[in-house]
Amino acid sequence: MGRLIALPQHRFTRGEINPKLLGRYDTEMYSGALKKARNVLVTPQGSFRRRPGLSFIRAHEAALTEAVPSAATAPNGGTAANAYNGSFATGVVTTGAIGTTNPYVVVRYDLGSAKIIKHADVYGLSIDTGSSAEFRIQYSTDDAAWSNYGDALPTVDSDGTSRRRSVSPAVTARYWRVARVGATDLGAAVATLQEFRLWVDAATVSAGRIIRFRYSTTERYMVVLSDRTASIFKADVFQVSVAIPHTAAQLAGVDWVQSLDTLILFHKDVQPIKLFREGSDTEWGTYAIAFANIPLYDYGTGNEGIISDTRGWPQCGTFHEGRLWLGGLKSLPSTGIASTVTSFFDLDDTVADADHGFVWTLDADDVAEIFQIYSARHLLIYTSSGEYYVLPETDAITVENVVFKRTSEHGALGPGVRIMSVAGAVLFVQRNGATVREQIFTDLEQTYTAEDIALLSSHLLSDPVETALLRATGPEQGDLAIIVNGDGTLAVLQTLRSQQIVAWLLWQTAGTFLAAGADDDDLHVLVEREIDGVTVRFYEQFDFDALLDASVKKTSGLPDNEITGLDHLDGEASRVVADDIVLPNATPAAGTVTITNDASTYIEVGLDFPDVGDRSLGEGVVAEGLPLIPRIQGAPVLDQKKRIVSLTLQVNATQGFYVDCNGGTPREVSFRKFGDALLDVAAPIYTGAVSIDGFKGYSRLPTWRVTQRDPMPLEVLATEARISF
């Protein structure tokens, strides 16, 4: 033990690498990687920091159960049962002349007993002459006195558009109806109603998906799917709930594409759905797309529509060169349809010219089930057995010149696991679920390559079920590609292609990540948690100003010693931070926590990060360096025991952490200074160098570890270890 050498590490832009690579100290990636990177974020500048916390937005919608009437009537004409038979194709309710009758009941339900109605959906309500603003959903507890439920209904929806009405708190009533309530003389006009359906919360939680909907640069929304529901959020504020036909079990296979004010949802078992915004933030509707001129196909019993409720529907699609491209037909998984030019829902293929639609099939020697179609430099097609692109590149694609070229046979994971576009490249999860490939067109070879960019960190991928991409919005950010693992963790890729930064990390929470979605500025997730012994699901947002998960932060109305809005954490012991001071845990009651003294700048209450260490020390953040291997005359020193005797860390805006070396006992690092009022002020937030020495223990492969047990700011820019051997 006569030598002392300093080994610095100035960047961490390779993230966490596979344990099988720990002996590759001879490679360039070794100097920029970590042995373990849990609940940290690597920055493009090379530092690592505590990952952002999660701000609570809203409880996720539960699964739904239909409240089917025990008796129904259509007192002014029509067959009442047609309003809840679940099909637009097997009859509607059509009334007689409305005239001046007030109220004029279209259909009335008796549920048999009072039920708590979460949503009421009206489909295809219209009158055949003009329109009226006097039609309402109403409820009654005694079948005598009736109250309006939600806003008035438009009467222009002969296309089957769904209009959902919901109120908070939910209404409990036995009797429900759709009626014209008003004195306007509508003369001989008659009303038509396709469906009237009522829903109650089921006893089970719902699956979910998160979709970005960008109406304009200033009007951006997030659409959160749950069982038969699309919840619309703007700036993280709930706007309205919209009906969709997809059940919770079908959501994992949903794909989508957006153009202007229209979002189309695809699933192989559901007729494609159009979700659209009409006017204000709370005016939305949905309807099943009625395709015109559906091509015919002989499935063995004569010609019939190639897509239908009987044969199934496309499971993906996109807009490209003025056409809607549909792919992955349920009964013909390697086949798709290109629409007529500029007429997206007209699939007419009866004329073989440049503008009409056409049916296409991939030429493969196996079943190439189409999972996703993406519009880029070329039209890209991702299947279970390989990747394709469509030519020509410069001329318009027509039935006469279309060419499908296979680029590789890796195969994509699907359905529902979407690709991500990053700085000219496309990322997709390979069908084995253990690889993420970066597909890029090379001008030299005039084809696409698909390199494995998770090769060094594939251990962080575990049965991927969802992807999302948060694009860089500032100089301290790269693009964040998010992989939701089946085990409830997030494999996070920090990437900046121009600087060759590829850093894989693993994020965990006190619960299970289920889904993720990103707008240009924000990353949102659905999380399953257990709160006070009850399984719940929350819609949350990663927030760089949050230190906790499922958190609520109060910054206005201060000084104050109370924070409200914590109903989602009632009964659960929670962490509390106020004015940069970590306070004792508190358990919210009636949505409120009261602290001992007034806070002047902020109060935050939420859940701590889970223990991601291996010593049961409550380490919510772990960053461990790779084994440090000194060299003598260029040769690595492997056979001698070594000891890190001191460690210097360059930190930025950091309040506290623990550090240990050589596998020893963690030592707390705090920046408090002795003096007056030591216990009455927060620990300083420090920027600069800090050195810790006196570490014990020996190892042939010594490492350092930085961990956190408390919610505090942390960012490490560089380290330098002094090693004795």
C-alpha positions in Angstrom: 0.0 0.0 0.0 2.6 2.5 -1.0 1.0 4.2 -3.9 -1.6 7.0 -4.0 -3.3 8.0 -7.3 -6.2 10.3 -8.2 -8.8 9.1 -10.6 -11.3 11.7 -11.8 -14.7 11.2 -13.6 -15.9 14.3 -15.3 -19.0 13.1 -17.0 -21.8 10.5 -16.6 -23.3 10.6 -20.0 -23.3 6.8 -20.6 -25.8 6.3 -17.7 -26.0 2.8 -16.1 -24.3 0.0 -18.0 -24.9 -3.7 -17.8 -23.1 -5.5 -15.0 -21.5 -7.8 -17.6 -19.5 -4.8 -18.8 -17.9 -3.9 -15.5 -14.6 -5.4 -16.7 -14.5 -3.2 -19.9 -12.3 -0.6 -18.3 -10.3 -0.3 -21.5 -13.2 1.2 -23.5 -14.2 4.8 -23.9 -17.7 4.3 -22.5 -16.2 3.2 -19.2 -15.0 6.7 -18.2 -18.5 8.1 -18.7 -20.7 5.4 -17.2 -22.2 4.4 -13.8 -22.5 1.0 -12.2 -25.9 2.0 -10.9 -28.1 5.0 -11.8 -31.5 4.8 -10.0 -33.9 7.8 -9.7 -31.3 10.1 -11.1 -31.3 12.1 -14.3 -28.1 12.6 -16.4 -27.8 16.0 -18.1 -26.3 16.5 -21.5 -23.6 18.6 -19.8 -22.4 15.4 -18.0 -23.7 15.7 -14.5 -26.3 13.6 -12.7 -29.0 14.9 -10.5 -32.0 13.8 -8.5 -34.8 12.9 -10.8 -37.8 15.2 -10.9 -40.6 14.5 -8.5 -44.2 13.8 -9.5 -46.9 16.3 -9.1 -50.4 14.9 -8.5 -53.0 16.0 -11.1 -56.1 13.8 -10.7 -57.2 10.4 -9.7 -57.5 8.1 -12.7 -61.0 7.1 -13.9 -62.2 3.7 -12.6 -63.6 1.0 -14.8 -67.2 1.4 -15.7 -70.3 -0.8 -15.5 -73.4 0.0 -17.6 -76.6 0.8 -15.6 -79.1 -1.1 -17.8 -82.7 0.0 -17.2 -85.1 -2.5 -15.8 -87.9 -0.8 -17.7 -87.8 1.7 -20.6 -90.4 3.7 -22.4 -90.6 5.9 -25.5 -93.9 7.7 -24.8 -93.8 9.8 -28.0 -93.1 7.1 -30.4 -90.3 4.6 -31.2 -88.9 1.5 -29.6 -87.3 2.3 -26.3 -85.1 -0.8 -26.3 -83.3 0.5 -29.3 -81.7 3.2 -27.1 -79.7 0.7 -25.1 -79.1 -2.3 -27.4 -75.4 -1.3 -27.9 -75.7 -1.1 -31.7 -76.4 1.8 -34.1 -77.1 -0.7 -36.8 -80.1 -2.4 -35.2 -82.6 0.4 -34.8 -83.1 3.9 -33.3 -85.8 5.7 -31.4 -87.8 8.0 -33.7 -90.5 10.2 -32.1 -93.6 11.8 -33.6 -94.0 15.5 -34.2 -92.7 17.5 -31.3 -94.7 20.7 -31.6 -95.1 22.6 -28.3 -95.2 19.7 -25.9 -93.2 20.5 -22.8 -91.6 18.4 -21.6 -91.3 16.2 -24.7 -89.8 12.8 -23.6 -87.8 10.9 -26.1 -86.9 8.0 -23.9 -87.3 7.3 -20.2 -85.5 4.7 -18.0 -86.3 3.1 -14.7 -83.2 1.6 -13.3 -85.1 -0.4 -10.7 -83.3 1.2 -7.8 -81.3 4.4 -7.3 -77.8 4.2 -8.7 -74.8 6.6 -8.5 -74.4 7.7 -12.2 -70.9 8.6 -13.1 -71.5 9.5 -16.8 -74.5 9.7 -19.1 -74.0 9.3 -22.9 -76.3 10.3 -25.7 -75.5 9.2 -29.2 -76.9 10.5 -32.5 -79.5 12.9 -31.2 -81.0 15.0 -34.0 -84.2 16.6 -35.2 -85.0 16.5 -38.8 -85.8 20.2 -39.2 -83.5 22.9 -37.8 -82.0 22.5 -34.4 -82.9 23.1 -30.8 -81.0 24.0 -27.6 -83.8 22.7 -25.3 -82.9 19.0 -25.2 -81.6 17.7 -21.9 -80.6 14.6 -19.9 -82.7 14.7 -16.7 -83.0 12.6 -13.6 -85.6 12.1 -10.8 -85.7 10.3 -7.5 -89.5 10.0 -7.5 -90.5 10.0 -11.2 -92.3 13.3 -10.6 -89.8 16.1 -10.0 -87.1 16.2 -12.7 -83.7 18.0 -12.7 -81.3 18.8 -15.5 -78.1 16.7 -15.7 -75.3 18.7 -17.3 -75.5 21.1 -20.2 -78.1 21.1 -23.0 -77.6 18.6 -25.8 -77.1 19.6 -29.5 -79.5 18.1 -31.9 -77.4 17.8 -35.1 -75.8 14.4 -34.5 -77.3 12.1 -37.1 -73.8 10.7 -37.6 -73.8 8.9 -34.3 -71.7 11.5 -32.4 -71.4 10.9 -28.7 -72.3 13.6 -26.2 -71.3 12.8 -22.6 -72.6 14.6 -19.6 -71.1 14.3 -16.2 -71.5 16.2 -13.0 -69.6 16.4 -9.7 -70.5 15.2 -7.2 -72.1 12.3 -8.9 -75.9 12.1 -8.9 -77.8 9.2 -7.3 -81.2 8.6 -8.9 -83.5 5.9 -10.1 -85.3 7.6 -13.0 -83.5 9.1 -16.1 -84.7 10.5 -19.4 -83.8 12.4 -22.5 -86.4 15.2 -23.1 -87.1 18.5 -24.8 -87.6 20.9 -22.0 -88.9 24.3 -23.4 -91.8 26.1 -25.0 -90.4 26.6 -28.6 -92.8 25.4 -31.2 -90.9 22.8 -33.2 -93.9 22.0 -35.4 -93.7 18.8 -37.3 -90.0 18.2 -36.5 -89.3 14.7 -35.1 -86.4 13.6 -32.9 -84.1 10.6 -33.5 -81.9 9.0 -30.8 -79.5 6.2 -31.5 -78.3 5.4 -28.0 -78.8 6.6 -24.4 -76.4 4.9 -21.9 -75.7 5.3 -18.2 -72.6 4.3 -16.4 -71.6 3.7 -12.8 -68.1 3.1 -11.4 -67.1 -0.5 -11.2 -65.2 -1.9 -8.2 -62.0 -2.3 -10.3 -59.4 0.2 -11.4 -59.0 0.9 -15.1 -56.0 0.5 -17.4 -55.0 3.7 -19.2 -53.1 5.4 -22.1 -51.9 9.0 -22.4 -52.1 10.9 -25.7 -50.9 14.3 -26.7 -53.5 16.4 -28.6 -52.0 19.6 -30.0 -54.7 21.8 -31.5 -52.4 24.8 -32.0 -49.2 26.2 -30.4 -51.2 27.7 -27.6 -54.0 25.1 -27.4 -52.5 21.9 -26.2 -54.2 19.0 -24.4 -53.5 15.7 -22.9 -56.1 12.9 -23.5 -56.1 10.2 -20.9 -57.9 7.0 -21.9 -59.6 4.8 -19.4 -62.4 2.2 -19.6 -64.9 3.7 -22.2 -63.6 7.2 -21.4 -61.3 9.9 -22.7 -60.5 12.5 -20.2 -59.3 15.9 -21.6 -56.8 18.0 -19.7 -55.4 21.4 -20.6 -52.4 22.8 -18.6 -53.0 19.9 -16.2 -56.5 21.0 -15.5 -59.4 18.6 -16.2 -61.8 19.9 -18.8 -64.3 17.3 -19.8 -64.9 13.5 -20.1 -65.8 12.1 -23.5 -67.2 8.6 -24.4 -65.2 6.1 -26.3 -66.1 2.5 -27.0 -62.8 0.9 -25.9 -62.9 -1.2 -22.8 -60.0 -1.2 -20.3 -58.8 -4.6 -21.7 -58.5 -3.1 -25.2 -56.5 0.0 -24.3 -53.1 -1.7 -24.5 -53.7 -2.3 -28.2 -54.8 1.2 -29.1 -52.9 3.2 -31.6 -53.6 6.8 -32.8 -52.8 9.6 -35.2 -53.7 13.3 -35.1 -54.3 15.8 -37.8 -55.4 19.4 -37.0 -58.5 19.1 -34.8 -59.0 15.4 -35.2 -57.6 12.4 -33.3 -58.2 9.0 -34.7 -58.1 6.0 -32.4 -57.4 2.5 -33.9 -57.9 -1.0 -32.5 -58.4 -4.1 -34.5 -61.6 -5.0 -32.7 -63.2 -1.5 -32.7 -64.3 0.6 -35.7 -61.9 3.6 -35.8 -63.0 6.5 -33.7 -62.7 10.2 -34.4 -62.3 12.4 -31.3 -62.6 16.1 -32.1 -62.7 19.5 -30.4 -65.6 21.6 -31.6 -65.3 25.0 -29.9 -64.3 25.7 -26.4 -62.0 23.6 -24.2 -65.0 21.7 -22.9 -66.7 21.0 -26.2 -65.6 17.6 -27.5 -67.2 14.7 -29.2 -66.5 11.3 -30.7 -68.0 9.1 -33.4 -67.2 6.0 -35.3 -65.7 6.8 -38.7 -68.1 5.6 -41.5 -65.7 4.7 -44.4 -67.1 5.2 -47.9 -66.5 2.6 -50.7 -64.8 0.0 -48.5 -62.9 -2.4 -50.8 -64.3 -5.8 -51.3 -62.4 -9.1 -50.5 -63.3 -12.7 -50.7 -62.7 -14.4 -47.4 -64.0 -17.7 -48.8 -67.8 -17.0 -48.9 -67.9 -14.4 -51.7 -67.0 -10.7 -51.8 -67.6 -8.6 -48.7 -66.1 -5.5 -47.1 -62.5 -6.0 -46.3 -63.0 -4.3 -42.9 -66.2 -4.6 -40.8 -67.5 -5.6 -37.4 -67.4 -9.2 -38.6 -63.9 -9.1 -40.1 -62.3 -6.6 -37.8 -60.6 -3.2 -38.3 -57.2 -1.7 -38.9 -55.0 -1.6 -35.8 -52.9 1.4 -36.9 -52.7 4.3 -39.3 -51.2 7.6 -40.3 -51.5 10.5 -42.7 -48.9 10.6 -45.5 -48.9 12.5 -48.8 -52.6 13.4 -48.6 -53.8 9.9 -47.8 -54.9 8.1 -44.7 -52.9 4.9 -44.6 -54.5 2.0 -42.6 -52.6 -1.1 -41.7 -52.8 -4.4 -39.7 -56.3 -5.4 -40.7 -57.5 -7.9 -38.2 -58.3 -10.6 -40.7 -55.4 -9.7 -43.0 -52.6 -8.6 -40.7 -50.0 -8.0 -43.5 -52.5 -5.9 -45.5 -53.4 -2.2 -45.5 -55.5 0.4 -47.3 -54.5 3.7 -48.8 -57.4 6.2 -49.0 -58.3 8.4 -51.9 -56.1 11.5 -52.0 -57.4 14.4 -49.8 -60.5 12.3 -49.0 -59.2 10.4 -46.0 -62.3 8.3 -45.3 -63.0 7.3 -48.9 -61.3 4.0 -49.6 -62.5 3.6 -53.2 -60.1 1.3 -55.1 -62.3 0.6 -58.1 -60.3 3.0 -60.3 -56.5 2.4 -60.8 -55.4 6.0 -61.1 -53.1 8.3 -59.2 -55.8 9.7 -56.9 -58.0 6.7 -55.9 -57.4 4.5 -53.0 -55.8 1.0 -53.1 -55.3 -2.1 -51.1 -51.7 -3.1 -50.4 -50.0 -6.2 -48.9 -46.5 -6.7 -47.8 -44.5 -9.3 -49.6 -43.0 -11.4 -46.8 -42.1 -15.0 -46.4 -43.8 -15.1 -43.0 -46.7 -13.4 -41.3 -45.7 -9.7 -41.0 -48.4 -8.3 -38.8 -48.4 -4.5 -39.1 -48.2 -2.8 -35.8 -47.5 0.8 -36.7 -47.2 3.1 -39.8 -45.2 6.3 -39.5 -44.8 9.2 -41.8 -41.2 10.5 -42.1 -38.8 10.9 -45.0 -40.5 7.7 -46.3 -43.6 6.0 -45.2 -42.3 3.5 -42.6 -44.0 0.3 -41.7 -43.2 -1.7 -38.6 -44.3 -5.3 -38.3 -43.8 -8.4 -36.1 -41.1 -9.7 -38.4 -39.4 -6.8 -40.0 -39.3 -3.1 -41.0 -40.3 -1.6 -44.4 -40.2 1.7 -46.2 -42.3 2.8 -49.1 -41.0 4.1 -52.4 -41.1 6.3 -54.5 -39.5 9.0 -52.3 -39.9 12.1 -54.6 -43.0 11.3 -56.7 -46.5 10.8 -55.3 -47.2 7.2 -54.2 -49.8 5.6 -56.4 -51.2 2.1 -57.0 -49.0 2.0 -60.1 -45.6 2.8 -58.6 -45.8 1.8 -55.0 -42.8 -0.3 -53.8 -42.4 -1.8 -50.3 -38.7 -2.4 -49.4 -37.7 -4.5 -46.4 -34.8 -3.0 -44.4 -34.3 -5.5 -41.6 -35.8 -8.6 -40.0 -35.6 -7.5 -36.4 -39.4 -7.0 -35.9 -41.1 -4.5 -33.7 -42.9 -5.1 -30.4 -46.6 -4.5 -30.6 -49.4 -3.7 -30.9 -49.7 -0.4 -28.9 -45.9 0.0 -28.3 -45.3 3.1 -30.3 -42.2 4.2 -32.1 -40.4 7.5 -31.2 -38.8 10.1 -33.6 -35.6 11.6 -32.3 -33.6 14.2 -34.3 -34.0 12.4 -37.6 -33.9 8.9 -36.3 -36.7 6.6 -35.3 -36.5 4.5 -32.1 -38.5 1.3 -31.8 -38.6 -1.6 -29.3 -37.6 -4.9 -31.0 -40.0 -7.8 -30.7 -37.9 -9.5 -28.1 -38.6 -6.6 -25.7 -34.9 -6.5 -24.7 -33.6 -4.2 -27.4 -34.3 -0.6 -28.5 -33.1 0.1 -32.1 -32.3 3.5 -33.7 -33.4 3.4 -37.3 -31.9 6.0 -39.6 -31.6 6.5 -43.4 -28.0 6.5 -44.7 -27.5 8.4 -47.9 -24.3 6.3 -48.8 -26.2 3.0 -48.7 -29.6 4.4 -49.7 -31.3 2.3 -47.1 -32.1 2.2 -43.4 -29.9 0.9 -40.6 -31.2 -0.1 -37.2 -28.5 -0.1 -34.6 -29.0 -1.5 -31.0 -28.7 1.6 -28.7 -29.6 -0.4 -25.6 -26.8 -2.9 -26.0 -24.8 -1.6 -23.0 -27.9 -1.3 -20.7 -30.3 -3.9 -21.9 -30.8 -5.1 -18.3 -32.9 -2.1 -17.6 -35.5 -3.2 -20.1 -38.1 -5.6 -18.7 -41.1 -6.6 -20.8 -41.8 -3.1 -22.3 -45.5 -2.1 -22.6 -45.5 1.6 -23.5 -43.2 4.3 -24.8 -43.2 8.1 -24.7 -40.9 10.9 -25.8 -40.2 14.2 -24.1 -38.3 16.4 -26.6 -35.6 18.7 -25.4 -36.9 22.2 -24.6 -33.7 23.9 -23.3 -29.9 23.8 -23.3 -29.7 21.6 -20.2 -32.0 18.9 -21.6 -31.7 16.2 -24.2 -34.5 14.1 -25.6 -35.9 11.8 -23.0 -37.2 8.5 -24.4 -39.4 6.7 -21.8 -40.0 2.9 -21.8 -42.7 1.7 -19.4 -41.6 -1.7 -18.2 -44.0 -4.5 -17.4 -42.6 -4.6 -13.9 -43.7 -1.0 -13.2 -40.4 0.7 -13.6 -39.3 3.3 -16.2 -36.3 2.7 -18.4 -35.2 6.3 -19.3 -33.0 7.2 -22.2 -31.3 10.6 -22.1 -30.1 11.2 -25.7 -28.6 14.0 -27.6 -27.6 12.6 -31.0 -25.5 15.6 -32.0 -23.2 15.0 -29.0 -23.5 11.2 -29.1 -25.0 11.1 -25.7 -26.8 7.9 -24.9 -27.5 7.5 -21.1 -29.9 4.8 -19.8 -31.3 5.1 -16.3 -34.0 3.4 -14.2 -36.7 5.4 -12.4 -38.9 3.9 -9.7 -41.7 5.2 -7.6 -43.7 4.0 -4.5 -46.0 2.0 -6.8 -46.1 0.9 -10.4 -45.8 3.0 -13.5 -48.5 1.9 -16.0 -48.5 4.4 -18.9 -46.7 7.5 -20.0 -47.3 10.3 -22.5 -45.5 13.6 -23.3 -46.4 17.0 -24.6 -43.5 19.2 -25.8 -42.8 20.4 -22.3 -44.2 17.9 -19.9 -44.0 14.2 -19.2 -47.1 12.6 -17.7 -47.6 9.1 -16.2 -50.3 6.9 -14.8 -49.2 5.3 -11.5 -50.8 2.6 -9.4 -50.3 3.1 -5.7 -51.5 1.7 -2.4 -52.8 4.5 -0.3 -54.0 3.7 3.3 -54.4 0.0 2.2 -56.4 0.8 -0.9 -55.2 0.3 -4.5 -55.6 3.5 -6.5 -54.4 4.9 -9.8 -53.2 8.5 -10.2 -52.5 10.8 -13.2 -49.3 12.6 -12.4 -46.6 14.8 -14.0 -42.9 14.9 -13.7 -42.0 18.2 -12.2 -38.5 19.6 -11.7 -39.7 21.8 -8.9 -41.1 18.7 -7.0 -39.0 16.7 -4.6 -41.7 14.1 -3.8 -44.1 11.9 -5.8 -47.9 12.2 -5.9 -47.1 15.6 -4.4 -49.0 18.8 -3.9 -47.0 22.1 -3.5 -48.3 25.3 -2.1 -46.5 28.5 -3.1 -49.2 31.2 -2.7 -51.2 32.4 0.3 -48.1 32.2 2.4 -47.0 32.5 5.2 -49.2 29.7 6.4 -48.9 26.5 8.2 -51.6 24.5 6.3 -51.7 22.8 2.9 -54.9 21.4 1.4 -55.8 19.4 -1.7 -54.3 16.2 -0.3 -57.5 14.1 -0.4 -55.7 11.5 -2.5 -53.2 10.9 0.3 -55.7 10.8 3.2 -54.6 8.2 5.8 -51.1 7.7 4.3 -48.0 8.8 6.2 -46.4 11.3 3.9 -43.2 13.3 3.6 -43.3 17.1 4.2 -40.8 19.7 3.1 -41.3 23.4 3.9 -38.9 26.3 3.1 -36.2 23.7 2.3 -36.6 22.1 5.7 -37.5 18.4 5.8 -40.1 18.1 8.5 -41.5 15.0 10.3 -43.9 12.8 8.4 -47.5 13.8 8.5 -50.7 11.9 7.6 -53.3 14.0 5.7 -56.8 14.0 7.0 -59.8 15.5 5.1 -57.2 16.5 2.5 -55.2 18.7 4.9 -51.8 18.7 6.6 -50.9 21.3 9.3 -47.2 22.0 10.1 -45.8 23.4 13.3 -44.7 26.8 12.0 -45.7 29.1 9.2 -43.9 28.5 5.9 -43.0 31.6 4.0 -41.9 30.3 0.5 -43.5 26.8 0.0 -44.9 23.7 1.5 -44.7 20.3 -0.3 -46.4 17.1 0.8 -46.1 13.8 -1.0 -44.7 10.3 -1.1 -41.0 9.6 -0.7 -39.0 7.8 -3.4 -38.9 4.0 -2.7 -35.8 2.3 -1.5 -33.8 1.5 -4.6 -30.6 0.6 -2.7 -29.5 -2.9 -1.6 -29.0 -2.3 2.1 -32.6 -1.5 3.3 -31.5 2.0 4.3 -34.3 3.9 2.6 -32.1 5.1 -0.2 -34.5 6.7 -2.7 -31.6 7.9 -5.0 -28.6 5.8 -5.8 -25.6 6.7 -8.1 -22.7 4.3 -7.9 -19.5 4.7 -9.9 -17.8 1.9 -11.8 -14.9 0.1 -10.2 -11.8 2.4 -10.2 -8.8 0.7 -11.8 -5.5 2.5 -11.5 -2.8 2.1 -14.1 1.0 1.8 -13.8 2.9 2.5 -17.0 -0.4 2.0 -18.9 -1.1 -1.4 -17.4 -4.2 -1.8 -15.1 -3.7 -2.8 -11.5 -6.2 -5.6 -11.0 -4.6 -8.1 -8.6 -4.0 -5.8 -5.6 -6.4 -4.7 -3.0 -7.2 -1.0 -3.1 -8.9 1.6 -1.0 -10.5 4.9 -1.8 -9.1 7.0 0.9 -10.9 10.3 -0.1 -13.5 11.4 -2.5 -14.0 15.0 -3.8 -17.3 15.9 -5.4 -18.1 19.0 -7.4 -21.7 19.7 -6.7 -24.3 22.2 -7.9 -27.3 23.6 -5.9 -27.1 20.6 -3.5 -28.4 20.4 0.0 -27.4 17.0 1.3 -26.7 13.4 0.6 -24.8 10.3 1.8 -21.6 8.9 0.4 -19.7 5.7 1.0 -16.6 4.1 -0.6 -15.2 0.6 -0.6 -18.6 -0.8 0.4 -18.4 0.8 3.8 -20.9 2.6 6.0 -22.6 5.6 4.3 -21.7 9.0 5.7 -24.0 12.0 5.7 -22.8 15.1 3.8 -24.5 18.3 5.0 -23.5 21.9 4.4 -24.6 23.2 7.8 -22.3 25.6 9.5 -22.1 26.0 13.3 -23.5 29.2 14.7 -26.6 30.7 16.1 -30.1 29.3 15.3 -28.5 26.1 14.0 -31.7 24.1 14.2 -34.1 26.9 13.1 -33.0 27.3 9.5 -32.7 25.1 6.5 -29.4 23.5 5.6 -27.7 25.7 3.0 -28.0 24.8 -0.7 -24.3 24.6 -1.8 -22.4 24.9 -5.0 -18.7 24.0 -5.0 -16.3 21.2 -4.1 -16.7 19.0 -1.1 -14.1 16.4 0.1 -14.7 13.5 2.3 -11.8 11.3 3.6 -11.1 8.6 6.1 -12.9 5.8 4.3 -12.1 2.3 5.5 -12.1 -1.1 3.9 -10.3 -2.6 0.9 -11.4 -4.0 -2.4 -9.8 -5.1 -5.7 -12.7 -3.2 -7.4 -13.4 -0.2 -5.2 -16.4 2.0 -6.0 -18.0 5.1 -4.6 -21.7 5.6 -4.0 -23.8 8.7 -3.6 -27.3 8.2 -2.1 -30.2 10.2 -0.7 -32.7 9.3 2.0 -34.4 12.6 2.3 -36.1 14.9 -0.3 -33.3 17.4 -1.0 -31.8 19.0 -4.2 -28.8 17.1 -5.5 -26.6 17.5 -8.6 -23.1 16.1 -8.9 -20.9 17.5 -11.7 -17.7 15.5 -11.3 -15.8 13.3 -8.9 -12.2 12.6 -8.0 -11.2 9.6 -6.0 -7.8 9.2 -4.3 -6.9 5.5 -4.3 -4.2 3.8 -2.1 -2.8 0.5 -3.2 
